[in-house]
Amino acid sequence: MKNKLTVTIERDLIPKAKAYAKLHGTSLSEIIEETFKKLPRRKGASFSGRWRGKFTVVLKNEHRFRKLSEKYL
């Protein structure tokens, strides 16, 4: 269900906005709605995006693996 929303913009932008919508065969409401749908849900990258590439694989024969396994396993 859609609800009505009042948007306030500068007076000189109204004709430009209407012309843009008409040129693209849509309404201002649809342009605003689609713009907000495309926005990310949160600021910045996702949790996995922030950590992607930060870790390296440690092989079992590496010194670091042996020390960590002695301590934690």
Summary of the structure (lengths in Angstrom):
residues: 73
radius of gyration: 25.8
end to end distance: 55.3
largest distance: 71.1
contacts: 99
relative contact order: 0.06
helix: 51%
strand: 0%
